[in-house]
Amino acid sequence: MPATEIKYEVVEQIAVLSENSKGWTKELNLISWNDKDPKYDIRDWSPDRKMRKGVTLTEEEARVLMKALETRGL
């Protein structure tokens, strides 16, 4: 059975959080997965835009994360 293709569109690149020696970047982006509403996404991307596993957050989850980081003084 063939693997299900996942469709995505990077709607907005918000920030590059870091870059390693091989050129992979950890990015915060707004991504639409399978033509659904965009979500906040943190993951590693290669220079040729291959991706690794990451974390996808709804707007509410992103707000909770931001508040938790602010509470810690970040």
PQR file with spaces between the fields and no chain letter, atoms N, CA, C, O and H, PARSE charges and radii, in Angstrom:
ATOM       1  N    MET     1       0.849   -1.180    0.000 -0.4000 1.5000
ATOM       2  CA   MET     1       0.000    0.000    0.000 -0.0000 2.0000
ATOM       3  C    MET     1       0.891    1.239    0.000  0.5500 1.7000
ATOM       4  O    MET     1       1.778    1.353    0.846 -0.5500 1.4000
ATOM       5  N    PRO     2       0.673    2.177   -0.939 -0.5600 1.5000
ATOM       6  CA   PRO     2       1.513    3.383   -0.986  0.2800 2.0000
ATOM       7  C    PRO     2       1.245    4.288    0.215  0.5500 1.7000
ATOM       8  O    PRO     2       0.138    4.327    0.752 -0.5500 1.4000
ATOM       9  N    ALA     3       2.279    5.009    0.618 -0.4000 1.5000
ATOM      10  CA   ALA     3       2.144    5.953    1.731 -0.0000 2.0000
ATOM      11  C    ALA     3       1.248    7.110    1.300  0.5500 1.7000
ATOM      12  O    ALA     3       1.265    7.536    0.146 -0.5500 1.4000
ATOM      13  H    ALA     3       3.178    4.978    0.181  0.4000 1.0000
ATOM      14  N    THR     4       0.475    7.600    2.246 -0.4000 1.5000
ATOM      15  CA   THR     4      -0.392    8.744    1.974 -0.0000 2.0000
ATOM      16  C    THR     4       0.461    9.992    1.820  0.5500 1.7000
ATOM      17  O    THR     4       1.306   10.283    2.666 -0.5500 1.4000
ATOM      18  H    THR     4       0.461    7.254    3.184  0.4000 1.0000
ATOM      19  N    GLU     5       0.240   10.719    0.749 -0.4000 1.5000
ATOM      20  CA   GLU     5       0.993   11.950    0.511 -0.0000 2.0000
ATOM      21  C    GLU     5       0.431   13.063    1.388  0.5500 1.7000
ATOM      22  O    GLU     5      -0.782   13.256    1.469 -0.5500 1.4000
ATOM      23  H    GLU     5      -0.447   10.482    0.061  0.4000 1.0000
ATOM      24  N    ILE     6       1.316   13.778    2.031 -0.4000 1.5000
ATOM      25  CA   ILE     6       0.927   14.912    2.861 -0.0000 2.0000
ATOM      26  C    ILE     6       1.213   16.179    2.081  0.5500 1.7000
ATOM      27  O    ILE     6       2.338   16.422    1.645 -0.5500 1.4000
ATOM      28  H    ILE     6       2.301   13.622    1.965  0.4000 1.0000
ATOM      29  N    LYS     7       0.184   16.976    1.916 -0.4000 1.5000
ATOM      30  CA   LYS     7       0.317   18.233    1.186 -0.0000 2.0000
ATOM      31  C    LYS     7       0.507   19.349    2.207  0.5500 1.7000
ATOM      32  O    LYS     7      -0.171   19.382    3.234 -0.5500 1.4000
ATOM      33  H    LYS     7      -0.730   16.779    2.271  0.4000 1.0000
ATOM      34  N    TYR     8       1.427   20.256    1.920 -0.4000 1.5000
ATOM      35  CA   TYR     8       1.632   21.388    2.824 -0.0000 2.0000
ATOM      36  C    TYR     8       2.006   22.632    2.040  0.5500 1.7000
ATOM      37  O    TYR     8       2.537   22.562    0.932 -0.5500 1.4000
ATOM      38  H    TYR     8       1.978   20.229    1.086  0.4000 1.0000
ATOM      39  N    GLU     9       1.711   23.774    2.649 -0.4000 1.5000
ATOM      40  CA   GLU     9       2.110   25.062    2.086 -0.0000 2.0000
ATOM      41  C    GLU     9       2.614   25.933    3.228  0.5500 1.7000
ATOM      42  O    GLU     9       1.904   26.158    4.208 -0.5500 1.4000
ATOM      43  H    GLU     9       1.280   23.830    3.549  0.4000 1.0000
ATOM      44  N    VAL    10       3.845   26.422    3.095 -0.4000 1.5000
ATOM      45  CA   VAL    10       4.370   27.371    4.070 -0.0000 2.0000
ATOM      46  C    VAL    10       3.725   28.713    3.746  0.5500 1.7000
ATOM      47  O    VAL    10       4.078   29.366    2.764 -0.5500 1.4000
ATOM      48  H    VAL    10       4.421   26.239    2.299  0.4000 1.0000
ATOM      49  N    VAL    11       2.774   29.113    4.587 -0.4000 1.5000
ATOM      50  CA   VAL    11       2.021   30.350    4.373 -0.0000 2.0000
ATOM      51  C    VAL    11       2.872   31.558    4.756  0.5500 1.7000
ATOM      52  O    VAL    11       2.848   32.593    4.090 -0.5500 1.4000
ATOM      53  H    VAL    11       2.487   28.583    5.384  0.4000 1.0000
ATOM      54  N    GLU    12       3.631   31.397    5.856 -0.4000 1.5000
ATOM      55  CA   GLU    12       4.492   32.493    6.312 -0.0000 2.0000
ATOM      56  C    GLU    12       5.675   31.925    7.085  0.5500 1.7000
ATOM      57  O    GLU    12       5.500   31.119    7.999 -0.5500 1.4000
ATOM      58  H    GLU    12       3.650   30.556    6.397  0.4000 1.0000
ATOM      59  N    GLN    13       6.880   32.350    6.713 -0.4000 1.5000
ATOM      60  CA   GLN    13       8.065   32.008    7.494 -0.0000 2.0000
ATOM      61  C    GLN    13       8.216   33.094    8.550  0.5500 1.7000
ATOM      62  O    GLN    13       8.496   34.249    8.230 -0.5500 1.4000
ATOM      63  H    GLN    13       7.023   33.005    5.971  0.4000 1.0000
ATOM      64  N    ILE    14       8.027   32.715    9.813 -0.4000 1.5000
ATOM      65  CA   ILE    14       8.024   33.688   10.898 -0.0000 2.0000
ATOM      66  C    ILE    14       9.425   33.945   11.428  0.5500 1.7000
ATOM      67  O    ILE    14       9.816   35.098   11.613 -0.5500 1.4000
ATOM      68  H    ILE    14       7.799   31.777   10.073  0.4000 1.0000
ATOM      69  N    ALA    15      10.199   32.867   11.679 -0.4000 1.5000
ATOM      70  CA   ALA    15      11.543   33.049   12.240 -0.0000 2.0000
ATOM      71  C    ALA    15      12.399   31.816   12.007  0.5500 1.7000
ATOM      72  O    ALA    15      11.915   30.684   12.028 -0.5500 1.4000
ATOM      73  H    ALA    15       9.882   31.931   11.528  0.4000 1.0000
ATOM      74  N    VAL    16      13.683   32.063   11.784 -0.4000 1.5000
ATOM      75  CA   VAL    16      14.679   30.991   11.814 -0.0000 2.0000
ATOM      76  C    VAL    16      15.258   31.021   13.225  0.5500 1.7000
ATOM      77  O    VAL    16      15.878   32.006   13.627 -0.5500 1.4000
ATOM      78  H    VAL    16      14.076   32.982   11.767  0.4000 1.0000
ATOM      79  N    LEU    17      15.055   29.943   13.973 -0.4000 1.5000
ATOM      80  CA   LEU    17      15.466   29.891   15.369 -0.0000 2.0000
ATOM      81  C    LEU    17      16.937   29.522   15.533  0.5500 1.7000
ATOM      82  O    LEU    17      17.603   29.982   16.459 -0.5500 1.4000
ATOM      83  H    LEU    17      14.552   29.142   13.647  0.4000 1.0000
ATOM      84  N    SER    18      17.437   28.682   14.618 -0.4000 1.5000
ATOM      85  CA   SER    18      18.852   28.298   14.669 -0.0000 2.0000
ATOM      86  C    SER    18      19.233   27.648   13.349  0.5500 1.7000
ATOM      87  O    SER    18      18.378   27.309   12.530 -0.5500 1.4000
ATOM      88  H    SER    18      16.895   28.307   13.866  0.4000 1.0000
ATOM      89  N    GLU    19      20.557   27.482   13.161 -0.4000 1.5000
ATOM      90  CA   GLU    19      21.082   26.790   11.978 -0.0000 2.0000
ATOM      91  C    GLU    19      22.276   25.964   12.408  0.5500 1.7000
ATOM      92  O    GLU    19      23.134   26.440   13.151 -0.5500 1.4000
ATOM      93  H    GLU    19      21.251   27.757   13.826  0.4000 1.0000
ATOM      94  N    ASN    20      22.332   24.698   11.932 -0.4000 1.5000
ATOM      95  CA   ASN    20      23.479   23.859   12.296 -0.0000 2.0000
ATOM      96  C    ASN    20      24.564   23.929   11.221  0.5500 1.7000
ATOM      97  O    ASN    20      24.398   24.594   10.198 -0.5500 1.4000
ATOM      98  H    ASN    20      21.635   24.311   11.328  0.4000 1.0000
ATOM      99  N    SER    21      25.661   23.243   11.463 -0.4000 1.5000
ATOM     100  CA   SER    21      26.824   23.318   10.567 -0.0000 2.0000
ATOM     101  C    SER    21      26.560   22.742    9.181  0.5500 1.7000
ATOM     102  O    SER    21      27.301   23.038    8.243 -0.5500 1.4000
ATOM     103  H    SER    21      25.796   22.702   12.293  0.4000 1.0000
ATOM     104  N    LYS    22      25.511   21.917    9.032 -0.4000 1.5000
ATOM     105  CA   LYS    22      25.181   21.343    7.723 -0.0000 2.0000
ATOM     106  C    LYS    22      24.118   22.157    6.986  0.5500 1.7000
ATOM     107  O    LYS    22      23.656   21.757    5.917 -0.5500 1.4000
ATOM     108  H    LYS    22      24.909   21.676    9.793  0.4000 1.0000
ATOM     109  N    GLY    23      23.728   23.309    7.564 -0.4000 1.5000
ATOM     110  CA   GLY    23      22.791   24.184    6.895 -0.0000 2.0000
ATOM     111  C    GLY    23      21.324   23.947    7.230  0.5500 1.7000
ATOM     112  O    GLY    23      20.456   24.673    6.746 -0.5500 1.4000
ATOM     113  H    GLY    23      24.104   23.634    8.432  0.4000 1.0000
ATOM     114  N    TRP    24      21.034   22.930    8.061 -0.4000 1.5000
ATOM     115  CA   TRP    24      19.658   22.709    8.489 -0.0000 2.0000
ATOM     116  C    TRP    24      19.240   23.842    9.408  0.5500 1.7000
ATOM     117  O    TRP    24      20.011   24.265   10.270 -0.5500 1.4000
ATOM     118  H    TRP    24      21.739   22.341    8.455  0.4000 1.0000
ATOM     119  N    THR    25      18.018   24.336    9.226 -0.4000 1.5000
ATOM     120  CA   THR    25      17.508   25.407   10.067 -0.0000 2.0000
ATOM     121  C    THR    25      16.304   24.915   10.867  0.5500 1.7000
ATOM     122  O    THR    25      15.480   24.151   10.363 -0.5500 1.4000
ATOM     123  H    THR    25      17.392   23.993    8.526  0.4000 1.0000
ATOM     124  N    LYS    26      16.215   25.360   12.111 -0.4000 1.5000
ATOM     125  CA   LYS    26      15.020   25.135   12.921 -0.0000 2.0000
ATOM     126  C    LYS    26      14.180   26.385   12.748  0.5500 1.7000
ATOM     127  O    LYS    26      14.638   27.489   13.043 -0.5500 1.4000
ATOM     128  H    LYS    26      16.885   25.981   12.520  0.4000 1.0000
ATOM     129  N    GLU    27      12.940   26.218   12.265 -0.4000 1.5000
ATOM     130  CA   GLU    27      12.118   27.358   11.896 -0.0000 2.0000
ATOM     131  C    GLU    27      10.751   27.335   12.569  0.5500 1.7000
ATOM     132  O    GLU    27      10.189   26.278   12.856 -0.5500 1.4000
ATOM     133  H    GLU    27      12.568   25.322   12.025  0.4000 1.0000
ATOM     134  N    LEU    28      10.240   28.532   12.809 -0.4000 1.5000
ATOM     135  CA   LEU    28       8.853   28.721   13.205 -0.0000 2.0000
ATOM     136  C    LEU    28       8.134   29.261   11.981  0.5500 1.7000
ATOM     137  O    LEU    28       8.443   30.346   11.490 -0.5500 1.4000
ATOM     138  H    LEU    28      10.696   29.391   12.576  0.4000 1.0000
ATOM     139  N    ASN    29       7.174   28.491   11.500 -0.4000 1.5000
ATOM     140  CA   ASN    29       6.430   28.864   10.306 -0.0000 2.0000
ATOM     141  C    ASN    29       4.940   28.717   10.557  0.5500 1.7000
ATOM     142  O    ASN    29       4.519   28.044   11.497 -0.5500 1.4000
ATOM     143  H    ASN    29       6.923   27.609   11.900  0.4000 1.0000
ATOM     144  N    LEU    30       4.159   29.346    9.716 -0.4000 1.5000
ATOM     145  CA   LEU    30       2.724   29.136    9.666 -0.0000 2.0000
ATOM     146  C    LEU    30       2.491   28.245    8.449  0.5500 1.7000
ATOM     147  O    LEU    30       2.766   28.650    7.319 -0.5500 1.4000
ATOM     148  H    LEU    30       4.502   29.893    8.952  0.4000 1.0000
ATOM     149  N    ILE    31       1.984   27.033    8.678 -0.4000 1.5000
ATOM     150  CA   ILE    31       1.859   26.041    7.599 -0.0000 2.0000
ATOM     151  C    ILE    31       0.426   25.539    7.501  0.5500 1.7000
ATOM     152  O    ILE    31      -0.218   25.258    8.511 -0.5500 1.4000
ATOM     153  H    ILE    31       1.760   26.705    9.596  0.4000 1.0000
ATOM     154  N    SER    32      -0.058   25.433    6.279 -0.4000 1.5000
ATOM     155  CA   SER    32      -1.343   24.805    5.996 -0.0000 2.0000
ATOM     156  C    SER    32      -1.062   23.360    5.595  0.5500 1.7000
ATOM     157  O    SER    32      -0.379   23.104    4.603 -0.5500 1.4000
ATOM     158  H    SER    32       0.465   25.662    5.459  0.4000 1.0000
ATOM     159  N    TRP    33      -1.592   22.424    6.369 -0.4000 1.5000
ATOM     160  CA   TRP    33      -1.428   20.993    6.096 -0.0000 2.0000
ATOM     161  C    TRP    33      -2.696   20.474    5.430  0.5500 1.7000
ATOM     162  O    TRP    33      -3.796   20.643    5.955 -0.5500 1.4000
ATOM     163  H    TRP    33      -2.147   22.632    7.174  0.4000 1.0000
ATOM     164  N    ASN    34      -2.535   19.843    4.278 -0.4000 1.5000
ATOM     165  CA   ASN    34      -3.652   19.227    3.559 -0.0000 2.0000
ATOM     166  C    ASN    34      -4.819   20.204    3.349  0.5500 1.7000
ATOM     167  O    ASN    34      -5.983   19.859    3.556 -0.5500 1.4000
ATOM     168  H    ASN    34      -1.641   19.705    3.852  0.4000 1.0000
ATOM     169  N    ASP    35      -4.477   21.423    2.934 -0.4000 1.5000
ATOM     170  CA   ASP    35      -5.458   22.465    2.601 -0.0000 2.0000
ATOM     171  C    ASP    35      -6.333   22.894    3.777  0.5500 1.7000
ATOM     172  O    ASP    35      -7.418   23.439    3.573 -0.5500 1.4000
ATOM     173  H    ASP    35      -3.531   21.702    2.765  0.4000 1.0000
ATOM     174  N    LYS    36      -5.875   22.654    5.003 -0.4000 1.5000
ATOM     175  CA   LYS    36      -6.632   23.069    6.188 -0.0000 2.0000
ATOM     176  C    LYS    36      -6.110   24.423    6.663  0.5500 1.7000
ATOM     177  O    LYS    36      -5.134   24.944    6.123 -0.5500 1.4000
ATOM     178  H    LYS    36      -4.994   22.211    5.169  0.4000 1.0000
ATOM     179  N    ASP    37      -6.769   24.991    7.682 -0.4000 1.5000
ATOM     180  CA   ASP    37      -6.340   26.267    8.232 -0.0000 2.0000
ATOM     181  C    ASP    37      -4.887   26.185    8.691  0.5500 1.7000
ATOM     182  O    ASP    37      -4.477   25.166    9.247 -0.5500 1.4000
ATOM     183  H    ASP    37      -7.562   24.568    8.121  0.4000 1.0000
ATOM     184  N    PRO    38      -4.107   27.232    8.471 -0.5600 1.5000
ATOM     185  CA   PRO    38      -2.695   27.221    8.868  0.2800 2.0000
ATOM     186  C    PRO    38      -2.525   27.081   10.381  0.5500 1.7000
ATOM     187  O    PRO    38      -3.345   27.557   11.166 -0.5500 1.4000
ATOM     188  N    LYS    39      -1.431   26.411   10.765 -0.4000 1.5000
ATOM     189  CA   LYS    39      -1.071   26.244   12.176 -0.0000 2.0000
ATOM     190  C    LYS    39       0.393   26.631   12.343  0.5500 1.7000
ATOM     191  O    LYS    39       1.168   26.625   11.387 -0.5500 1.4000
ATOM     192  H    LYS    39      -0.765   26.025   10.128  0.4000 1.0000
ATOM     193  N    TYR    40       0.752   26.968   13.578 -0.4000 1.5000
ATOM     194  CA   TYR    40       2.142   27.275   13.896 -0.0000 2.0000
ATOM     195  C    TYR    40       2.920   25.973   13.917  0.5500 1.7000
ATOM     196  O    TYR    40       2.433   24.960   14.418 -0.5500 1.4000
ATOM     197  H    TYR    40       0.122   26.973   14.354  0.4000 1.0000
ATOM     198  N    ASP    41       4.122   26.001   13.376 -0.4000 1.5000
ATOM     199  CA   ASP    41       4.896   24.779   13.192 -0.0000 2.0000
ATOM     200  C    ASP    41       6.367   25.051   13.482  0.5500 1.7000
ATOM     201  O    ASP    41       6.946   26.008   12.967 -0.5500 1.4000
ATOM     202  H    ASP    41       4.518   26.824   12.969  0.4000 1.0000
ATOM     203  N    ILE    42       6.964   24.199   14.311 -0.4000 1.5000
ATOM     204  CA   ILE    42       8.399   24.283   14.605 -0.0000 2.0000
ATOM     205  C    ILE    42       9.018   22.972   14.155  0.5500 1.7000
ATOM     206  O    ILE    42       8.631   21.902   14.625 -0.5500 1.4000
ATOM     207  H    ILE    42       6.494   23.421   14.729  0.4000 1.0000
ATOM     208  N    ARG    43       9.985   23.054   13.239 -0.4000 1.5000
ATOM     209  CA   ARG    43      10.666   21.849   12.762 -0.0000 2.0000
ATOM     210  C    ARG    43      11.964   22.231   12.058  0.5500 1.7000
ATOM     211  O    ARG    43      12.209   23.403   11.772 -0.5500 1.4000
ATOM     212  H    ARG    43      10.299   23.923   12.856  0.4000 1.0000
ATOM     213  N    ASP    44      12.793   21.219   11.784 -0.4000 1.5000
ATOM     214  CA   ASP    44      14.057   21.398   11.072 -0.0000 2.0000
ATOM     215  C    ASP    44      13.819   21.248    9.572  0.5500 1.7000
ATOM     216  O    ASP    44      13.053   20.395    9.123 -0.5500 1.4000
ATOM     217  H    ASP    44      12.594   20.267   12.017  0.4000 1.0000
ATOM     218  N    TRP    45      14.503   22.108    8.812 -0.4000 1.5000
ATOM     219  CA   TRP    45      14.437   22.091    7.349 -0.0000 2.0000
ATOM     220  C    TRP    45      15.852   22.046    6.790  0.5500 1.7000
ATOM     221  O    TRP    45      16.745   22.739    7.276 -0.5500 1.4000
ATOM     222  H    TRP    45      15.125   22.801    9.176  0.4000 1.0000
ATOM     223  N    SER    46      16.047   21.221    5.760 -0.4000 1.5000
ATOM     224  CA   SER    46      17.338   21.152    5.084 -0.0000 2.0000
ATOM     225  C    SER    46      17.461   22.327    4.122  0.5500 1.7000
ATOM     226  O    SER    46      16.473   22.996    3.821 -0.5500 1.4000
ATOM     227  H    SER    46      15.322   20.658    5.365  0.4000 1.0000
ATOM     228  N    PRO    47      18.684   22.577    3.641 -0.5600 1.5000
ATOM     229  CA   PRO    47      18.859   23.663    2.662  0.2800 2.0000
ATOM     230  C    PRO    47      17.992   23.479    1.406  0.5500 1.7000
ATOM     231  O    PRO    47      17.599   24.464    0.781 -0.5500 1.4000
ATOM     232  N    ASP    48      17.690   22.215    1.029 -0.4000 1.5000
ATOM     233  CA   ASP    48      16.839   21.976   -0.144 -0.0000 2.0000
ATOM     234  C    ASP    48      15.370   21.747    0.237  0.5500 1.7000
ATOM     235  O    ASP    48      14.593   21.194   -0.541 -0.5500 1.4000
ATOM     236  H    ASP    48      18.010   21.415    1.537  0.4000 1.0000
ATOM     237  N    ARG    49      15.003   22.188    1.461 -0.4000 1.5000
ATOM     238  CA   ARG    49      13.624   22.222    1.971 -0.0000 2.0000
ATOM     239  C    ARG    49      13.014   20.851    2.257  0.5500 1.7000
ATOM     240  O    ARG    49      11.794   20.697    2.193 -0.5500 1.4000
ATOM     241  H    ARG    49      15.634   22.638    2.093  0.4000 1.0000
ATOM     242  N    LYS    50      13.849   19.846    2.574 -0.4000 1.5000
ATOM     243  CA   LYS    50      13.323   18.604    3.138 -0.0000 2.0000
ATOM     244  C    LYS    50      13.092   18.865    4.614  0.5500 1.7000
ATOM     245  O    LYS    50      13.797   19.667    5.228 -0.5500 1.4000
ATOM     246  H    LYS    50      14.840   19.971    2.626  0.4000 1.0000
ATOM     247  N    MET    51      12.100   18.186    5.186 -0.4000 1.5000
ATOM     248  CA   MET    51      11.767   18.453    6.583 -0.0000 2.0000
ATOM     249  C    MET    51      11.955   17.229    7.459  0.5500 1.7000
ATOM     250  O    MET    51      11.901   16.087    7.001 -0.5500 1.4000
ATOM     251  H    MET    51      11.528   17.534    4.688  0.4000 1.0000
ATOM     252  N    ARG    52      12.176   17.507    8.728 -0.4000 1.5000
ATOM     253  CA   ARG    52      12.197   16.465    9.755 -0.0000 2.0000
ATOM     254  C    ARG    52      10.914   16.596   10.567  0.5500 1.7000
ATOM     255  O    ARG    52      10.140   17.536   10.387 -0.5500 1.4000
ATOM     256  H    ARG    52      12.220   18.434    9.100  0.4000 1.0000
ATOM     257  N    LYS    53      10.702   15.627   11.470 -0.4000 1.5000
ATOM     258  CA   LYS    53       9.538   15.691   12.348 -0.0000 2.0000
ATOM     259  C    LYS    53       9.582   16.963   13.159  0.5500 1.7000
ATOM     260  O    LYS    53      10.652   17.474   13.491 -0.5500 1.4000
ATOM     261  H    LYS    53      11.330   14.863   11.616  0.4000 1.0000
ATOM     262  N    GLY    54       8.401   17.470   13.476 -0.4000 1.5000
ATOM     263  CA   GLY    54       8.328   18.706   14.229 -0.0000 2.0000
ATOM     264  C    GLY    54       7.110   18.738   15.125  0.5500 1.7000
ATOM     265  O    GLY    54       6.484   17.713   15.394 -0.5500 1.4000
ATOM     266  H    GLY    54       7.531   17.055   13.206  0.4000 1.0000
ATOM     267  N    VAL    55       6.788   19.931   15.580 -0.4000 1.5000
ATOM     268  CA   VAL    55       5.639   20.159   16.459 -0.0000 2.0000
ATOM     269  C    VAL    55       4.735   21.181   15.791  0.5500 1.7000
ATOM     270  O    VAL    55       5.198   22.235   15.353 -0.5500 1.4000
ATOM     271  H    VAL    55       7.296   20.764   15.362  0.4000 1.0000
ATOM     272  N    THR    56       3.443   20.871   15.714 -0.4000 1.5000
ATOM     273  CA   THR    56       2.465   21.768   15.135 -0.0000 2.0000
ATOM     274  C    THR    56       1.507   22.200   16.228  0.5500 1.7000
ATOM     275  O    THR    56       1.006   21.377   16.994 -0.5500 1.4000
ATOM     276  H    THR    56       3.068   20.015   16.070  0.4000 1.0000
ATOM     277  N    LEU    57       1.254   23.510   16.294 -0.4000 1.5000
ATOM     278  CA   LEU    57       0.421   24.074   17.351 -0.0000 2.0000
ATOM     279  C    LEU    57      -0.734   24.883   16.773  0.5500 1.7000
ATOM     280  O    LEU    57      -0.567   25.612   15.795 -0.5500 1.4000
ATOM     281  H    LEU    57       1.661   24.179   15.671  0.4000 1.0000
ATOM     282  N    THR    58      -1.904   24.746   17.389 -0.4000 1.5000
ATOM     283  CA   THR    58      -3.009   25.626   17.045 -0.0000 2.0000
ATOM     284  C    THR    58      -2.683   27.015   17.577  0.5500 1.7000
ATOM     285  O    THR    58      -1.720   27.187   18.324 -0.5500 1.4000
ATOM     286  H    THR    58      -2.039   24.154   18.183  0.4000 1.0000
ATOM     287  N    GLU    59      -3.480   28.001   17.194 -0.4000 1.5000
ATOM     288  CA   GLU    59      -3.257   29.353   17.701 -0.0000 2.0000
ATOM     289  C    GLU    59      -3.378   29.381   19.224  0.5500 1.7000
ATOM     290  O    GLU    59      -2.584   30.043   19.893 -0.5500 1.4000
ATOM     291  H    GLU    59      -4.262   27.862   16.587  0.4000 1.0000
ATOM     292  N    GLU    60      -4.358   28.674   19.775 -0.4000 1.5000
ATOM     293  CA   GLU    60      -4.538   28.644   21.232 -0.0000 2.0000
ATOM     294  C    GLU    60      -3.341   27.979   21.922  0.5500 1.7000
ATOM     295  O    GLU    60      -2.877   28.466   22.953 -0.5500 1.4000
ATOM     296  H    GLU    60      -5.003   28.137   19.232  0.4000 1.0000
ATOM     297  N    GLU    61      -2.845   26.882   21.368 -0.4000 1.5000
ATOM     298  CA   GLU    61      -1.666   26.220   21.945 -0.0000 2.0000
ATOM     299  C    GLU    61      -0.451   27.141   21.895  0.5500 1.7000
ATOM     300  O    GLU    61       0.341   27.174   22.837 -0.5500 1.4000
ATOM     301  H    GLU    61      -3.222   26.487   20.530  0.4000 1.0000
ATOM     302  N    ALA    62      -0.298   27.886   20.805 -0.4000 1.5000
ATOM     303  CA   ALA    62       0.813   28.831   20.686 -0.0000 2.0000
ATOM     304  C    ALA    62       0.704   29.924   21.738  0.5500 1.7000
ATOM     305  O    ALA    62       1.711   30.342   22.310 -0.5500 1.4000
ATOM     306  H    ALA    62      -0.942   27.859   20.040  0.4000 1.0000
ATOM     307  N    ARG    63      -0.526   30.393   21.999 -0.4000 1.5000
ATOM     308  CA   ARG    63      -0.733   31.415   23.037 -0.0000 2.0000
ATOM     309  C    ARG    63      -0.353   30.878   24.420  0.5500 1.7000
ATOM     310  O    ARG    63       0.290   31.580   25.201 -0.5500 1.4000
ATOM     311  H    ARG    63      -1.344   30.054   21.535  0.4000 1.0000
ATOM     312  N    VAL    64      -0.748   29.643   24.725 -0.4000 1.5000
ATOM     313  CA   VAL    64      -0.417   29.027   26.016 -0.0000 2.0000
ATOM     314  C    VAL    64       1.097   28.883   26.149  0.5500 1.7000
ATOM     315  O    VAL    64       1.655   29.163   27.210 -0.5500 1.4000
ATOM     316  H    VAL    64      -1.270   29.073   24.091  0.4000 1.0000
ATOM     317  N    LEU    65       1.762   28.449   25.080 -0.4000 1.5000
ATOM     318  CA   LEU    65       3.219   28.320   25.095 -0.0000 2.0000
ATOM     319  C    LEU    65       3.872   29.677   25.322  0.5500 1.7000
ATOM     320  O    LEU    65       4.791   29.796   26.132 -0.5500 1.4000
ATOM     321  H    LEU    65       1.308   28.221   24.219  0.4000 1.0000
ATOM     322  N    MET    66       3.409   30.692   24.618 -0.4000 1.5000
ATOM     323  CA   MET    66       3.978   32.025   24.761 -0.0000 2.0000
ATOM     324  C    MET    66       3.802   32.543   26.192  0.5500 1.7000
ATOM     325  O    MET    66       4.726   33.122   26.764 -0.5500 1.4000
ATOM     326  H    MET    66       2.662   30.596   23.960  0.4000 1.0000
ATOM     327  N    LYS    67       2.638   32.336   26.756 -0.4000 1.5000
ATOM     328  CA   LYS    67       2.382   32.772   28.127 -0.0000 2.0000
ATOM     329  C    LYS    67       3.286   32.025   29.108  0.5500 1.7000
ATOM     330  O    LYS    67       3.825   32.624   30.038 -0.5500 1.4000
ATOM     331  H    LYS    67       1.888   31.866   26.292  0.4000 1.0000
ATOM     332  N    ALA    68       3.451   30.712   28.898 -0.4000 1.5000
ATOM     333  CA   ALA    68       4.323   29.926   29.781 -0.0000 2.0000
ATOM     334  C    ALA    68       5.764   30.416   29.709  0.5500 1.7000
ATOM     335  O    ALA    68       6.443   30.481   30.734 -0.5500 1.4000
ATOM     336  H    ALA    68       3.012   30.225   28.142  0.4000 1.0000
ATOM     337  N    LEU    69       6.240   30.761   28.515 -0.4000 1.5000
ATOM     338  CA   LEU    69       7.601   31.266   28.356 -0.0000 2.0000
ATOM     339  C    LEU    69       7.748   32.639   29.003  0.5500 1.7000
ATOM     340  O    LEU    69       8.762   32.920   29.642 -0.5500 1.4000
ATOM     341  H    LEU    69       5.689   30.709   27.683  0.4000 1.0000
ATOM     342  N    GLU    70       6.739   33.494   28.838 -0.4000 1.5000
ATOM     343  CA   GLU    70       6.772   34.819   29.472 -0.0000 2.0000
ATOM     344  C    GLU    70       6.786   34.700   30.987  0.5500 1.7000
ATOM     345  O    GLU    70       7.481   35.459   31.662 -0.5500 1.4000
ATOM     346  H    GLU    70       5.915   33.266   28.319  0.4000 1.0000
ATOM     347  N    THR    71       6.023   33.753   31.527 -0.4000 1.5000
ATOM     348  CA   THR    71       5.969   33.530   32.978 -0.0000 2.0000
ATOM     349  C    THR    71       7.355   33.164   33.511  0.5500 1.7000
ATOM     350  O    THR    71       7.705   33.500   34.643 -0.5500 1.4000
ATOM     351  H    THR    71       5.459   33.136   30.979  0.4000 1.0000
ATOM     352  N    ARG    72       8.128   32.477   32.689 -0.4000 1.5000
ATOM     353  CA   ARG    72       9.486   32.067   33.082 -0.0000 2.0000
ATOM     354  C    ARG    72      10.504   33.175   32.832  0.5500 1.7000
ATOM     355  O    ARG    72      11.698   32.988   33.069 -0.5500 1.4000
ATOM     356  H    ARG    72       7.844   32.204   31.770  0.4000 1.0000
ATOM     357  N    GLY    73      10.042   34.317   32.361 -0.4000 1.5000
ATOM     358  CA   GLY    73      10.931   35.447   32.148 -0.0000 2.0000
ATOM     359  C    GLY    73      11.668   35.419   30.825  0.5500 1.7000
ATOM     360  O    GLY    73      12.679   36.103   30.668 -0.5500 1.4000
ATOM     361  H    GLY    73       9.073   34.469   32.168  0.4000 1.0000
ATOM     362  N    LEU    74      11.186   34.648   29.879 -0.4000 1.5000
ATOM     363  CA   LEU    74      11.833   34.575   28.560 -0.0000 2.0000
ATOM     364  C    LEU    74      11.185   35.555   27.603  0.5500 1.7000
ATOM     365  O    LEU    74      11.589   35.645   26.443 -0.5500 1.4000
ATOM     366  H    LEU    74      10.364   34.092   30.006  0.4000 1.0000
